[in-house]
Amino acid sequence: MRLSPSRQRGFTLIELVVIMTILALLATVGLVGYRHKLLTAREAVLKENLFQMNHSLEQHRADRGKYPSSLGPLKEFGYLREIPEDPMTRSRDTWQTELEPPDPDNPDAELGIYRVRSGSTDKGTNQIPYNEW
């Protein structure tokens, strides 16, 4: 027995196109949300890394009486296990360092690093560039 064409089972082309359109829209919404959460997580890691490194610089100064001249001593003396990766540039070598202001009483003294910032010039979700955090 053969079924008449109007009684055959299956989906029409229009039904398949509608379903594919709905799936594409859902995937797009999910992808946008995923990218936003990924960026938010990377910003949180950046904030924590900056806090830990700047705190370590202050600890070094409190213990040794001066800021280090590079980031290497923070690892060598055990203030940090490892120099963290900048999550925005995905590199350990792009950290921007700021030297302490010169001491007017001792202008020939070696200047040390007193602040670390990200090497990325991109703007964060708060519209402030990462290298100004």
C-alpha positions in Angstrom: 0.0 0.0 0.0 1.3 3.3 -1.0 0.3 6.5 0.9 -0.9 9.4 -1.0 1.6 12.3 -1.2 -0.4 14.4 1.3 -0.1 11.5 3.9 3.7 10.8 3.5 5.7 11.3 6.7 8.6 13.8 6.8 9.4 17.5 7.0 8.9 20.1 4.4 11.7 22.4 3.3 10.0 25.4 5.0 9.9 23.6 8.3 13.5 22.7 8.1 14.5 26.3 7.2 12.5 27.6 10.2 14.2 25.2 12.6 17.6 26.0 11.2 17.0 29.7 11.6 15.9 29.2 15.2 19.0 27.1 16.0 21.2 29.8 14.4 19.7 32.5 16.5 20.1 30.5 19.7 23.7 29.8 18.9 24.4 33.4 18.2 22.9 34.5 21.5 24.9 31.8 23.3 28.1 32.8 21.6 27.7 36.5 22.5 27.1 35.6 26.1 30.1 33.3 26.2 32.4 36.0 24.8 31.2 38.5 27.3 31.7 36.1 30.2 35.2 35.2 28.9 36.1 38.9 28.8 34.8 39.4 32.3 36.8 36.5 33.6 40.0 37.8 32.0 39.4 41.2 33.5 39.0 39.6 36.9 42.3 37.7 36.5 44.0 40.9 35.4 42.8 42.7 38.5 44.0 39.9 40.8 47.4 39.7 39.0 47.9 43.5 39.3 46.9 43.4 43.0 49.3 40.5 43.8 52.2 42.0 41.9 51.8 45.5 43.3 51.4 44.0 46.8 54.6 42.0 46.3 56.4 45.2 45.3 55.3 46.8 48.5 56.4 43.8 50.5 59.8 43.8 48.8 60.2 47.5 49.8 59.1 46.9 53.4 61.5 44.0 53.8 64.5 45.3 51.8 64.1 49.0 52.1 63.8 49.6 48.4 61.8 48.6 45.3 63.3 46.0 43.0 64.9 47.2 39.8 63.0 44.5 37.8 60.2 42.0 38.3 62.7 39.1 38.5 63.6 39.6 42.2 59.9 39.1 43.2 60.3 35.5 42.0 63.9 35.0 43.2 63.1 36.1 46.8 59.8 34.2 47.0 57.4 37.1 46.9 55.7 35.5 43.9 56.0 31.8 42.8 56.1 33.0 39.2 55.6 36.2 37.3 52.0 35.9 36.2 50.8 36.2 32.6 49.0 39.3 31.5 45.6 37.9 30.5 45.0 40.6 28.0 48.2 40.2 26.0 48.7 36.5 27.0 52.4 37.1 27.7 54.6 37.5 30.8 56.9 40.0 29.0 54.4 42.8 28.2 53.9 44.1 31.8 54.4 47.9 31.9 56.4 49.0 34.9 56.5 52.4 36.5 59.6 53.6 38.3 59.3 55.3 41.7 59.8 59.1 41.7 63.3 60.2 42.4 64.2 61.1 46.0 65.1 64.8 46.3 67.5 64.0 49.2 69.3 61.4 47.2 69.0 62.1 43.4 71.7 59.5 42.5 69.9 56.6 44.1 68.8 53.7 41.9 65.1 53.9 41.1 63.0 50.8 41.5 59.7 49.6 40.1 56.8 50.7 42.3 53.8 49.9 40.1 52.9 47.4 37.4 50.2 47.8 34.7 48.9 45.7 31.8 50.6 46.1 28.5 47.3 46.1 26.6 45.9 49.4 25.3 42.5 47.9 24.7 39.6 49.3 26.7 37.9 47.3 29.4 34.2 46.9 30.0 34.4 50.0 32.1 35.8 51.9 29.1 39.2 52.5 30.8 42.3 51.2 29.0 43.8 48.2 30.7 47.2 49.9 30.9 45.6 52.5 33.2 44.2 50.1 35.7 
